Amino acid sequence: MKFLCISILVTLFATAEAFAADTGPQPAQPGAETFTLGDFRITALRDAVNVVPNDGSVFGADVGPEAVAEVLTKAGQPTEAITLSVDALLAQRGGEAILIDTGVGPTIPGALASSLTLAGIAPEEVTAVLITHVHSDHIGGLITEDGRPAFKHAVIKISEPDWEWLQKQPAMAELSRVIAPQVKTFKPGEDVAMGIKSVRIPGHTPGHVGYMISSQGETLLDVGDTAHSSIISLAKPDWAMGYDTDVAVGRTSRREVLAQLARVHQLVFAPHFPYPGVGWIVSTNDHFEWLPKK
């Protein structure tokens, strides 16, 4: 399966010096890369970039910036910051247009709407939105700049534990209120659409899930935030991740899931890996490496 590239890309791994005074989520140019998976037409959608400072608060929270810098240096990357992609996935089949996650939303602003346009889909044509977890860079795009539902004809599926947790977050009160009429919850591990099953991957949020897309003997797993950096998360999967709500469970879960993915050579979509984020996890001694799909 070859990618049909219709992307307008920015350089993902810019030097850390360029972002020295500008970390956090930032705009990116739109992009849409499409391939087939059985009966599905799958498109990786570009949304934003997140520049994370190497200050010990996120990556290697238990080992410190110097250890993180050593891993980055070996990979030939800048050591002051880690640049992550922020992307979403579209699965189309027949009249279905299923969006997995919605990016950072209008405040950054994210490029998801423009990327959907490149894919030939208008927001009102999205039939379902599947949420891996309820962090803002995955649900921010559920509402428009004027506070209305971004995908007005779609059912929004969120795991029961994450929906309950989201409604307790004061900063997300307005978003929760706006999307509530569209939300349908599920238990992690349940089927959420024909050919798409949720996969429980604990530790990151109370109800964090991945989504396994299956058709005609082919499969793709959207891993959500199981791993954030294609370098650090794979080289040192046992290091603490500051974004995890349960650091100990997240550490164990990450190691187990990565080992399983490598063992079965599972094709994955990782929304924070270098765009378009589709490829394989490869086991190398006591760690893992990223093999992008060509």
Backbone as CSV, one residue per row, in Angstrom:
resi,resn,N_x,N_y,N_z,CA_x,CA_y,CA_z,C_x,C_y,C_z
1,MET,0.840,-1.189,0.000,0.000,0.000,0.000,0.878,1.243,0.000
2,LYS,0.746,2.071,-1.000,1.571,3.268,-1.093,0.767,4.479,-0.663
3,PHE,1.445,5.385,0.003,0.809,6.634,0.396,0.573,7.495,-0.832
4,LEU,-0.584,8.140,-0.862,-0.881,9.141,-1.872,-0.743,10.482,-1.172
5,CYS,0.390,11.107,-1.358,0.711,12.306,-0.574,0.095,13.544,-1.200
6,ILE,-0.736,14.217,-0.415,-1.288,15.504,-0.850,-1.015,16.533,0.234
7,SER,0.208,16.433,0.814,0.544,17.236,1.984,1.287,18.507,1.629
8,ILE,1.082,19.507,2.451,1.917,20.705,2.457,2.565,20.717,3.827
9,LEU,3.866,20.398,3.883,4.498,20.125,5.168,5.406,21.251,5.622
10,VAL,5.507,21.418,6.922,6.572,22.207,7.516,7.622,21.250,8.009
11,THR,8.845,21.728,8.230,9.888,20.894,8.787,9.550,20.568,10.220
12,LEU,9.408,19.252,10.525,8.967,18.856,11.857,10.064,19.036,12.885
13,PHE,11.268,18.582,12.552,12.337,18.641,13.525,13.216,19.862,13.282
14,ALA,12.665,21.048,13.578,13.448,22.275,13.518,14.409,22.294,14.698
15,THR,15.424,23.122,14.623,16.378,23.175,15.725,15.720,23.712,16.970
16,ALA,16.189,23.231,18.113,15.598,23.671,19.380,15.820,25.163,19.591
17,GLU,16.929,25.696,19.049,17.200,27.117,19.220,16.069,27.964,18.636
18,ALA,15.457,27.482,17.543,14.395,28.237,16.895,13.160,28.341,17.773
19,PHE,13.038,27.398,18.722,11.872,27.384,19.587,12.228,27.766,21.026
20,ALA,13.423,28.329,21.219,13.912,28.564,22.580,12.919,29.357,23.424
21,ALA,12.256,30.328,22.794,11.312,31.153,23.552,9.880,30.851,23.170
22,ASP,9.667,29.723,22.509,8.344,29.434,21.967,8.065,27.946,22.055
23,THR,7.718,27.470,23.236,7.386,26.067,23.404,5.879,25.907,23.546
24,GLY,5.436,24.677,23.549,4.018,24.385,23.613,3.434,24.152,22.234
25,PRO,2.115,23.935,22.137,1.462,23.703,20.846,1.585,24.905,19.926
26,GLN,1.854,24.631,18.658,2.047,25.681,17.671,1.415,25.277,16.347
27,PRO,1.068,26.246,15.509,0.433,25.925,14.227,1.357,25.131,13.309
28,ALA,0.745,24.372,12.418,1.464,23.650,11.370,0.667,23.790,10.082
29,GLN,1.318,23.548,8.970,0.625,23.564,7.691,-0.254,22.316,7.560
30,PRO,-1.393,22.398,6.874,-2.263,21.232,6.717,-1.608,20.144,5.886
31,GLY,-2.057,18.928,6.086,-1.561,17.803,5.311,-2.515,16.629,5.405
32,ALA,-2.587,15.831,4.350,-3.434,14.640,4.345,-2.746,13.574,3.506
33,GLU,-2.418,12.448,4.128,-1.781,11.339,3.411,-2.683,10.113,3.527
34,THR,-3.029,9.547,2.380,-4.067,8.528,2.307,-3.524,7.200,1.791
35,PHE,-4.045,6.097,2.357,-3.747,4.754,1.868,-4.961,3.882,2.138
36,THR,-4.963,2.703,1.568,-6.091,1.802,1.766,-5.741,0.720,2.775
37,LEU,-6.781,0.293,3.508,-6.659,-0.793,4.470,-7.925,-1.630,4.313
38,GLY,-7.833,-2.691,3.520,-9.026,-3.458,3.213,-10.058,-2.569,2.548
39,ASP,-11.272,-2.506,3.148,-12.339,-1.670,2.608,-12.236,-0.218,3.041
40,PHE,-11.327,0.085,3.959,-11.211,1.439,4.487,-10.254,2.287,3.648
41,ARG,-10.575,3.553,3.561,-9.657,4.566,3.053,-9.174,5.331,4.277
42,ILE,-7.885,5.208,4.591,-7.317,5.785,5.810,-6.501,7.024,5.452
43,THR,-6.696,8.100,6.200,-5.946,9.330,5.953,-5.363,9.864,7.255
44,ALA,-4.058,10.073,7.269,-3.401,10.760,8.379,-3.545,12.259,8.148
45,LEU,-4.064,12.965,9.155,-4.376,14.389,9.035,-3.444,15.220,9.913
46,ARG,-2.808,16.200,9.321,-1.893,17.087,10.035,-2.690,18.127,10.822
47,ASP,-2.250,18.403,12.063,-2.956,19.410,12.861,-2.031,20.478,13.429
48,ALA,-0.990,20.080,14.173,-0.158,21.064,14.863,1.188,20.443,15.229
49,VAL,1.990,21.230,15.931,3.276,20.800,16.470,3.297,21.153,17.949
50,ASN,3.853,20.292,18.765,4.019,20.593,20.187,5.498,20.524,20.530
51,VAL,6.044,21.651,20.938,7.465,21.723,21.291,7.579,21.631,22.812
52,VAL,8.183,20.548,23.283,8.259,20.239,24.708,9.669,20.532,25.215
53,PRO,9.846,21.421,26.180,11.190,21.710,26.686,11.783,20.505,27.407
54,ASN,13.070,20.316,27.258,13.766,19.255,27.993,14.158,19.807,29.362
55,ASP,13.168,19.848,30.265,13.399,20.434,31.587,13.094,19.468,32.720
56,GLY,12.854,18.184,32.373,12.597,17.183,33.393,11.159,17.084,33.830
57,SER,10.273,17.883,33.248,8.878,17.858,33.668,8.036,16.864,32.879
58,VAL,8.490,16.496,31.690,7.684,15.623,30.826,8.453,14.351,30.484
59,PHE,9.423,14.454,29.601,10.212,13.280,29.227,11.299,13.026,30.265
60,GLY,11.421,11.757,30.665,12.428,11.396,31.652,12.237,12.122,32.959
61,ALA,10.988,12.210,33.411,10.692,12.952,34.640,11.379,12.353,35.863
62,ASP,11.812,11.111,35.754,12.482,10.450,36.878,13.991,10.361,36.711
63,VAL,14.523,10.835,35.574,15.972,10.724,35.341,16.637,12.069,35.075
64,GLY,15.878,13.067,34.647,16.425,14.401,34.459,16.847,14.730,33.040
65,PRO,17.016,16.021,32.746,17.314,16.503,31.397,18.616,15.978,30.798
66,GLU,19.646,15.778,31.624,20.923,15.323,31.071,20.800,13.941,30.453
67,ALA,20.058,13.052,31.096,19.865,11.707,30.547,19.061,11.771,29.256
68,VAL,18.056,12.632,29.228,17.264,12.809,28.011,18.131,13.375,26.893
69,ALA,18.962,14.353,27.222,19.849,14.962,26.230,20.802,13.927,25.629
70,GLU,21.250,12.985,26.432,22.145,11.939,25.923,21.451,11.088,24.857
71,VAL,20.187,10.740,25.100,19.431,9.960,24.117,19.225,10.765,22.841
72,LEU,18.885,12.045,22.989,18.667,12.891,21.823,19.948,13.080,21.018
73,THR,21.062,13.243,21.696,22.347,13.417,21.021,22.696,12.187,20.189
74,LYS,22.485,11.009,20.750,22.764,9.765,20.015,21.912,9.658,18.755
75,ALA,20.719,10.257,18.805,19.817,10.219,17.647,20.054,11.387,16.688
76,GLY,21.034,12.242,17.008,21.345,13.371,16.143,20.334,14.502,16.214
77,GLN,19.650,14.617,17.359,18.613,15.631,17.521,19.049,16.717,18.512
78,PRO,18.466,17.912,18.410,18.735,18.964,19.394,18.347,18.492,20.790
79,THR,19.000,19.039,21.795,18.795,18.552,23.158,17.967,19.483,24.045
80,GLU,17.702,20.703,23.593,16.990,21.657,24.435,15.482,21.431,24.458
81,ALA,14.949,20.814,23.411,13.509,20.616,23.317,13.212,19.403,22.447
82,ILE,12.023,18.849,22.639,11.564,17.708,21.854,10.354,18.160,21.059
83,THR,10.409,18.020,19.736,9.317,18.455,18.886,8.432,17.270,18.521
84,LEU,7.159,17.372,18.881,6.192,16.306,18.619,5.168,16.776,17.591
85,SER,4.737,15.854,16.754,3.622,16.136,15.871,2.318,15.985,16.655
86,VAL,1.281,16.648,16.197,-0.060,16.472,16.765,-0.990,16.226,15.579
87,ASP,-1.457,14.991,15.435,-2.192,14.618,14.238,-3.417,13.776,14.570
88,ALA,-4.259,13.562,13.582,-5.492,12.799,13.741,-5.581,11.794,12.599
89,LEU,-6.599,10.932,12.666,-6.757,9.873,11.671,-8.201,9.858,11.181
90,LEU,-8.365,9.674,9.882,-9.689,9.582,9.266,-9.848,8.224,8.620
91,ALA,-10.947,7.537,8.922,-11.253,6.239,8.328,-12.574,6.362,7.570
92,GLN,-12.535,6.119,6.268,-13.728,6.235,5.431,-14.083,4.874,4.822
93,ARG,-15.385,4.608,4.793,-15.878,3.395,4.150,-17.347,3.609,3.819
94,GLY,-17.692,3.445,2.545,-19.052,3.730,2.133,-19.407,5.166,2.468
95,GLY,-20.514,5.338,3.198,-20.913,6.682,3.589,-20.374,7.116,4.928
96,GLU,-19.506,6.296,5.527,-18.942,6.625,6.837,-17.683,7.480,6.705
97,ALA,-17.559,8.460,7.567,-16.341,9.261,7.693,-16.055,9.362,9.182
98,ILE,-15.162,8.511,9.669,-14.893,8.375,11.098,-13.572,9.036,11.431
99,LEU,-13.633,10.028,12.293,-12.450,10.792,12.693,-11.980,10.320,14.068
100,ILE,-10.703,9.995,14.182,-10.136,9.607,15.471,-9.299,10.764,16.002
101,ASP,-9.801,11.388,17.058,-9.222,12.564,17.704,-9.375,13.808,16.829
102,THR,-9.266,14.978,17.465,-9.601,16.218,16.760,-8.561,17.323,16.921
103,GLY,-7.397,16.996,17.477,-6.330,17.975,17.554,-6.557,19.079,18.570
104,VAL,-5.773,20.156,18.418,-5.700,21.201,19.438,-6.851,22.195,19.387
105,GLY,-7.513,22.295,18.240,-8.653,23.192,18.141,-8.306,24.609,17.735
106,PRO,-9.270,25.513,17.834,-9.134,26.855,17.262,-8.232,27.806,18.029
107,THR,-7.885,27.514,19.261,-7.113,28.487,20.033,-5.662,28.575,19.571
108,ILE,-5.113,27.531,18.959,-3.688,27.549,18.582,-3.421,28.421,17.341
109,PRO,-4.087,28.257,16.200,-5.131,27.295,15.853,-4.554,26.061,15.165
110,GLY,-5.297,24.951,15.250,-4.888,23.739,14.573,-5.281,23.742,13.105
111,ALA,-4.642,22.858,12.344,-4.871,22.808,10.895,-5.819,21.696,10.489
112,LEU,-6.496,21.053,11.473,-7.287,19.865,11.161,-8.373,20.136,10.123
113,ALA,-9.109,21.240,10.257,-10.184,21.525,9.311,-9.647,21.640,7.883
114,SER,-8.502,22.305,7.732,-7.903,22.441,6.402,-7.381,21.103,5.894
115,SER,-6.876,20.278,6.798,-6.410,18.951,6.403,-7.578,18.076,5.956
116,LEU,-8.715,18.200,6.642,-9.917,17.484,6.201,-10.338,17.937,4.802
117,THR,-10.209,19.221,4.533,-10.524,19.734,3.198,-9.630,19.092,2.154
118,LEU,-8.354,18.962,2.460,-7.434,18.287,1.540,-7.852,16.845,1.299
119,ALA,-8.440,16.217,2.315,-8.898,14.835,2.195,-10.254,14.738,1.516
120,GLY,-10.866,15.880,1.207,-12.147,15.888,0.518,-13.349,15.737,1.425
121,ILE,-13.187,16.047,2.723,-14.262,15.889,3.691,-14.564,17.226,4.373
122,ALA,-15.829,17.583,4.412,-16.258,18.761,5.163,-16.626,18.338,6.580
123,PRO,-16.487,19.215,7.566,-16.806,18.844,8.952,-18.203,18.247,9.121
124,GLU,-19.183,18.770,8.382,-20.544,18.261,8.518,-20.724,16.869,7.911
125,GLU,-19.724,16.387,7.181,-19.777,15.040,6.601,-19.188,13.979,7.525
126,VAL,-18.548,14.395,8.607,-18.005,13.434,9.570,-19.169,12.777,10.302
127,THR,-19.208,11.452,10.275,-20.331,10.715,10.861,-20.077,10.281,12.297
128,ALA,-18.815,10.123,12.669,-18.472,9.719,14.035,-17.093,10.252,14.383
129,VAL,-16.931,10.606,15.647,-15.626,11.013,16.176,-15.297,10.073,17.325
130,LEU,-14.150,9.410,17.236,-13.681,8.507,18.284,-12.532,9.186,19.017
131,ILE,-12.619,9.264,20.324,-11.605,9.947,21.128,-10.742,8.915,21.855
132,THR,-9.423,9.008,21.672,-8.523,8.094,22.389,-8.454,8.450,23.864
133,HIS,-8.457,9.760,24.151,-8.444,10.238,25.535,-8.733,11.736,25.522
134,VAL,-9.006,12.291,26.697,-9.579,13.634,26.741,-8.588,14.736,27.103
135,HIS,-7.323,14.587,26.722,-6.395,15.709,26.823,-6.706,16.716,25.721
136,SER,-6.377,17.978,25.981,-6.822,19.065,25.109,-6.306,18.968,23.679
137,ASP,-5.139,18.355,23.469,-4.614,18.251,22.110,-5.277,17.132,21.311
138,HIS,-6.235,16.446,21.928,-6.995,15.406,21.227,-8.478,15.741,21.128
139,ILE,-8.955,16.652,21.969,-10.380,17.005,21.941,-10.630,18.483,21.676
140,GLY,-9.579,19.291,21.596,-9.766,20.733,21.411,-10.531,21.075,20.149
141,GLY,-10.380,20.239,19.119,-11.052,20.492,17.847,-12.503,20.078,17.797
142,LEU,-13.065,19.643,18.936,-14.477,19.257,18.962,-15.412,20.454,18.887
143,ILE,-14.885,21.657,19.206,-15.717,22.854,19.118,-15.035,23.897,18.234
144,THR,-15.833,24.786,17.692,-15.334,25.828,16.810,-14.891,27.046,17.611
145,GLU,-14.359,28.024,16.911,-13.879,29.240,17.567,-15.012,29.979,18.277
146,ASP,-16.224,29.865,17.735,-17.363,30.541,18.367,-18.114,29.637,19.335
147,GLY,-17.488,28.506,19.722,-18.045,27.668,20.772,-19.168,26.739,20.351
148,ARG,-19.248,26.421,19.072,-20.271,25.509,18.583,-19.664,24.138,18.260
149,PRO,-20.501,23.093,18.143,-19.977,21.772,17.778,-19.293,21.825,16.413
150,ALA,-18.085,21.313,16.328,-17.337,21.349,15.071,-17.839,20.301,14.083
151,PHE,-18.395,19.199,14.611,-18.863,18.104,13.757,-20.320,17.825,14.135
152,LYS,-21.200,18.659,13.644,-22.567,18.729,14.162,-23.414,17.501,13.866
153,HIS,-23.013,16.695,12.867,-23.797,15.503,12.539,-23.155,14.221,13.051
154,ALA,-22.107,14.326,13.842,-21.349,13.152,14.282,-21.715,12.742,15.702
155,VAL,-21.718,11.431,15.940,-21.741,10.935,17.305,-20.305,10.988,17.820
156,ILE,-20.121,11.391,19.066,-18.788,11.483,19.656,-18.655,10.363,20.681
157,LYS,-17.731,9.458,20.450,-17.577,8.307,21.330,-16.335,8.475,22.202
158,ILE,-16.570,8.436,23.523,-15.530,8.609,24.530,-15.691,7.494,25.554
159,SER,-14.591,6.943,26.037,-14.688,5.889,27.033,-15.372,6.419,28.302
160,GLU,-16.095,5.557,28.978,-16.811,5.963,30.195,-15.898,6.620,31.232
161,PRO,-14.739,6.016,31.554,-13.888,6.651,32.576,-13.394,8.035,32.168
162,ASP,-13.073,8.227,30.883,-12.565,9.527,30.453,-13.673,10.578,30.396
163,TRP,-14.877,10.197,30.002,-15.980,11.159,29.978,-16.299,11.629,31.388
164,GLU,-16.308,10.692,32.328,-16.547,11.059,33.729,-15.455,11.995,34.226
165,TRP,-14.209,11.700,33.895,-13.067,12.511,34.316,-13.108,13.892,33.674
166,LEU,-13.447,13.940,32.380,-13.488,15.209,31.661,-14.479,16.172,32.298
167,GLN,-15.609,15.666,32.705,-16.647,16.530,33.259,-16.290,17.104,34.630
168,LYS,-15.205,16.614,35.221,-14.728,17.134,36.501,-13.615,18.173,36.325
169,GLN,-13.221,18.439,35.069,-12.142,19.388,34.808,-12.733,20.785,34.580
170,PRO,-12.508,21.717,35.498,-13.100,23.059,35.357,-12.744,23.742,34.040
171,ALA,-11.516,23.559,33.576,-11.087,24.227,32.348,-11.804,23.697,31.114
172,MET,-12.404,22.516,31.236,-13.086,21.890,30.105,-14.610,21.942,30.247
173,ALA,-15.107,22.723,31.185,-16.544,22.745,31.463,-17.361,23.170,30.247
174,GLU,-16.918,24.204,29.550,-17.688,24.691,28.409,-17.662,23.684,27.269
175,LEU,-16.489,23.114,26.989,-16.412,22.096,25.943,-17.305,20.908,26.271
176,SER,-17.276,20.454,27.513,-18.114,19.324,27.923,-19.588,19.624,27.723
177,ARG,-19.972,20.846,28.074,-21.376,21.233,27.932,-21.809,21.220,26.475
178,VAL,-20.945,21.749,25.599,-21.293,21.865,24.182,-21.422,20.493,23.518
179,ILE,-20.518,19.583,23.834,-20.511,18.295,23.139,-21.423,17.253,23.785
180,ALA,-21.891,17.495,24.995,-22.654,16.494,25.749,-23.803,15.853,24.964
181,PRO,-24.600,16.616,24.199,-25.708,15.985,23.469,-25.253,14.973,22.422
182,GLN,-23.993,15.068,21.976,-23.500,14.168,20.935,-22.731,12.979,21.493
183,VAL,-22.405,13.006,22.779,-21.513,12.005,23.356,-22.238,10.686,23.616
184,LYS,-21.576,9.614,23.219,-22.011,8.260,23.545,-20.807,7.540,24.134
185,THR,-20.932,7.041,25.347,-19.791,6.423,26.015,-19.725,4.916,25.740
186,PHE,-18.567,4.356,26.010,-18.354,2.916,25.851,-17.353,2.453,26.905
187,LYS,-17.347,1.179,27.160,-16.356,0.591,28.056,-15.116,0.234,27.243
188,PRO,-13.908,0.581,27.736,-12.689,0.228,27.007,-12.655,-1.263,26.668
189,GLY,-12.374,-1.550,25.407,-12.361,-2.925,24.919,-13.560,-3.263,24.054
190,GLU,-14.579,-2.388,24.060,-15.777,-2.638,23.265,-15.585,-2.192,21.818
191,ASP,-16.388,-2.792,20.917,-16.453,-2.330,19.541,-17.121,-0.955,19.528
192,VAL,-16.610,-0.059,18.689,-17.183,1.286,18.614,-17.771,1.587,17.242
193,ALA,-17.435,0.769,16.254,-17.973,0.892,14.906,-17.693,-0.431,14.206
194,MET,-18.382,-0.683,13.101,-18.114,-1.908,12.364,-16.675,-1.884,11.867
195,GLY,-15.880,-2.853,12.307,-14.482,-2.922,11.901,-13.541,-2.117,12.774
196,ILE,-14.046,-1.476,13.845,-13.186,-0.691,14.737,-13.481,-1.066,16.186
197,LYS,-12.459,-1.480,16.889,-12.596,-1.919,18.282,-11.694,-1.072,19.168
198,SER,-12.224,-0.644,20.302,-11.390,0.086,21.263,-10.461,-0.898,21.973
199,VAL,-9.277,-0.430,22.316,-8.263,-1.256,22.978,-7.825,-0.541,24.251
200,ARG,-8.042,-1.156,25.391,-7.673,-0.533,26.662,-6.152,-0.451,26.780
201,ILE,-5.638,0.764,26.986,-4.206,0.992,27.192,-4.087,1.934,28.395
202,PRO,-4.004,1.410,29.593,-4.125,2.225,30.810,-2.878,3.043,31.151
203,GLY,-3.105,4.042,32.005,-2.008,4.812,32.584,-1.975,6.265,32.177
204,HIS,-2.318,6.557,30.923,-2.184,7.934,30.453,-3.311,8.816,30.989
205,THR,-4.540,8.359,30.819,-5.707,8.978,31.448,-6.548,7.835,32.008
206,PRO,-7.584,8.129,32.802,-8.359,7.035,33.401,-8.967,6.058,32.401
207,GLY,-9.311,6.561,31.198,-9.932,5.668,30.215,-9.250,5.676,28.865
208,HIS,-7.952,5.922,28.851,-7.205,5.984,27.590,-7.342,4.687,26.798
209,VAL,-7.639,4.817,25.505,-7.753,3.658,24.621,-7.026,3.905,23.312
210,GLY,-6.706,2.805,22.628,-6.332,2.849,21.233,-7.513,2.341,20.427
211,TYR,-7.393,2.381,19.092,-8.451,1.862,18.228,-7.849,0.957,17.167
212,MET,-8.314,-0.298,17.129,-7.872,-1.253,16.127,-8.862,-1.241,14.966
213,ILE,-8.369,-0.888,13.796,-9.174,-0.871,12.577,-8.855,-2.143,11.802
214,SER,-9.873,-2.909,11.443,-9.666,-4.206,10.789,-10.572,-4.333,9.565
215,SER,-9.986,-4.821,8.462,-10.777,-5.052,7.251,-10.019,-5.991,6.316
216,GLN,-10.685,-7.043,5.887,-10.137,-7.976,4.909,-8.758,-8.491,5.310
217,GLY,-8.598,-8.808,6.583,-7.351,-9.375,7.064,-6.244,-8.369,7.322
218,GLU,-6.519,-7.084,7.090,-5.524,-6.035,7.354,-5.936,-5.264,8.603
219,THR,-4.935,-4.820,9.377,-5.229,-4.097,10.612,-4.293,-2.901,10.788
220,LEU,-4.807,-1.909,11.495,-4.033,-0.720,11.882,-4.473,-0.344,13.284
221,LEU,-3.519,-0.124,14.184,-3.837,0.299,15.543,-3.438,1.750,15.745
222,ASP,-4.426,2.594,16.034,-4.150,3.955,16.497,-3.806,3.833,17.980
223,VAL,-2.549,4.122,18.339,-2.078,3.873,19.702,-2.336,5.032,20.647
224,GLY,-2.961,6.116,20.150,-3.189,7.259,21.022,-1.883,7.756,21.608
225,ASP,-1.873,7.983,22.929,-0.666,8.493,23.583,0.083,7.400,24.348
226,THR,0.064,6.190,23.814,0.882,5.120,24.398,2.345,5.523,24.399
227,ALA,2.789,6.144,23.312,4.163,6.651,23.188,4.101,8.017,22.517
228,HIS,4.880,8.969,23.013,4.837,10.332,22.484,5.983,10.624,21.507
229,SER,7.193,10.273,21.876,8.358,10.565,21.047,8.840,9.295,20.359
230,SER,9.051,9.372,19.053,9.561,8.218,18.306,11.000,7.905,18.689
231,ILE,11.628,8.810,19.440,13.008,8.585,19.898,13.014,8.187,21.376
232,ILE,12.608,9.097,22.249,12.754,8.867,23.693,11.821,7.769,24.196
233,SER,10.554,7.811,23.797,9.585,6.826,24.291,9.952,5.407,23.897
234,LEU,10.655,5.250,22.778,11.036,3.919,22.314,12.399,3.498,22.841
235,ALA,13.330,4.439,22.922,14.657,4.110,23.449,14.611,3.834,24.941
236,LYS,13.750,4.569,25.653,13.655,4.447,27.111,12.193,4.331,27.540
237,PRO,11.518,3.239,27.183,10.087,3.118,27.493,9.786,3.047,28.984
238,ASP,10.776,2.734,29.799,10.561,2.617,31.240,10.738,3.934,31.986
239,TRP,11.146,4.975,31.287,11.248,6.279,31.931,9.856,6.838,32.211
240,ALA,9.740,7.601,33.273,8.468,8.218,33.622,8.079,9.265,32.580
241,MET,6.780,9.327,32.288,6.225,10.321,31.364,5.347,11.279,32.155
242,GLY,5.729,12.547,32.146,5.032,13.531,32.949,3.582,13.759,32.561
243,TYR,3.204,13.392,31.337,1.827,13.565,30.897,0.895,12.481,31.433
244,ASP,1.434,11.373,31.950,0.604,10.264,32.415,-0.057,10.600,33.749
245,THR,-1.336,10.285,33.880,-2.012,10.500,35.157,-1.580,9.471,36.190
246,ASP,-1.201,8.281,35.744,-0.658,7.248,36.623,0.683,6.823,36.038
247,VAL,1.752,7.401,36.555,3.084,7.204,35.972,3.512,5.741,36.011
248,ALA,3.264,5.057,37.134,3.695,3.666,37.269,2.951,2.763,36.294
249,VAL,1.639,2.928,36.210,0.852,2.114,35.284,1.220,2.453,33.839
250,GLY,1.414,3.734,33.550,1.799,4.144,32.204,3.109,3.528,31.771
251,ARG,4.078,3.481,32.669,5.378,2.884,32.368,5.224,1.404,32.008
252,THR,4.488,0.676,32.841,4.293,-0.758,32.597,3.511,-0.993,31.315
253,SER,2.449,-0.233,31.128,1.607,-0.366,29.950,2.390,-0.092,28.675
254,ARG,3.195,0.960,28.691,3.966,1.332,27.509,4.916,0.202,27.102
255,ARG,5.638,-0.339,28.041,6.570,-1.431,27.751,5.836,-2.648,27.188
256,GLU,4.727,-3.021,27.827,3.989,-4.210,27.399,3.385,-4.040,26.010
257,VAL,2.796,-2.874,25.752,2.163,-2.641,24.455,3.206,-2.581,23.344
258,LEU,4.304,-1.872,23.570,5.349,-1.782,22.559,5.925,-3.159,22.236
259,ALA,6.137,-3.976,23.255,6.664,-5.322,23.041,5.706,-6.158,22.200
260,GLN,4.404,-6.043,22.495,3.401,-6.783,21.736,3.344,-6.313,20.285
261,LEU,3.370,-5.009,20.072,3.317,-4.465,18.717,4.511,-4.920,17.893
262,ALA,5.695,-4.933,18.511,6.895,-5.380,17.810,6.831,-6.869,17.512
263,ARG,6.326,-7.627,18.465,6.288,-9.087,18.325,5.398,-9.510,17.152
264,VAL,4.265,-8.850,16.970,3.331,-9.260,15.914,3.472,-8.417,14.652
265,HIS,4.420,-7.482,14.644,4.653,-6.600,13.495,3.363,-5.881,13.103
266,GLN,2.761,-5.236,14.108,1.487,-4.550,13.915,1.687,-3.161,13.313
267,LEU,1.002,-2.869,12.227,1.010,-1.525,11.661,0.289,-0.590,12.624
268,VAL,0.903,0.569,12.922,0.314,1.492,13.888,0.269,2.911,13.338
269,PHE,-0.629,3.687,13.924,-0.638,5.145,13.753,-0.358,5.747,15.113
270,ALA,0.692,6.559,15.194,1.073,7.217,16.443,0.947,8.725,16.224
271,PRO,-0.058,9.367,16.814,-0.372,10.758,16.477,0.688,11.788,16.836
272,HIS,1.661,11.409,17.692,2.701,12.368,18.053,4.060,12.046,17.425
273,PHE,4.124,10.977,16.630,5.357,10.649,15.923,5.466,11.529,14.679
274,PRO,6.646,11.606,14.065,6.790,12.452,12.874,5.719,12.138,11.832
275,TYR,5.045,13.183,11.372,3.970,13.029,10.400,4.445,12.272,9.161
276,PRO,3.671,11.306,8.651,2.272,11.021,8.968,2.051,10.008,10.097
277,GLY,3.088,9.548,10.768,2.934,8.750,11.971,2.469,7.325,11.762
278,VAL,2.663,6.777,10.572,2.251,5.402,10.289,3.500,4.541,10.081
279,GLY,3.553,3.396,10.749,4.720,2.524,10.617,4.672,1.388,11.607
280,TRP,5.861,0.898,11.948,5.968,-0.271,12.817,6.931,-0.008,13.975
281,ILE,6.666,-0.654,15.095,7.571,-0.663,16.230,8.489,-1.874,16.074
282,VAL,9.794,-1.652,16.173,10.775,-2.721,16.004,11.541,-2.905,17.307
283,SER,11.672,-4.148,17.746,12.392,-4.452,18.994,13.879,-4.578,18.717
284,THR,14.698,-3.894,19.526,16.150,-3.942,19.406,16.750,-4.064,20.796
285,ASN,17.230,-5.263,21.134,17.765,-5.531,22.464,16.725,-5.183,23.537
286,ASP,17.033,-4.216,24.417,16.119,-3.897,25.516,15.254,-2.674,25.222
287,HIS,15.266,-2.204,23.963,14.472,-1.034,23.633,13.807,-1.234,22.276
288,PHE,13.243,-0.151,21.743,12.495,-0.235,20.490,12.925,0.895,19.555
289,GLU,12.605,0.723,18.275,12.888,1.744,17.277,11.673,1.901,16.376
290,TRP,11.600,3.033,15.694,10.489,3.361,14.811,10.864,3.117,13.365
291,LEU,10.009,2.361,12.654,10.205,2.102,11.242,9.026,2.710,10.476
292,PRO,9.203,3.895,9.896,8.075,4.545,9.205,7.671,3.769,7.951
293,LYS,6.389,3.813,7.651,5.877,3.215,6.421,6.270,4.100,5.244
294,LYS,6.793,3.509,4.211,7.198,4.278,3.025,6.032,4.399,2.039
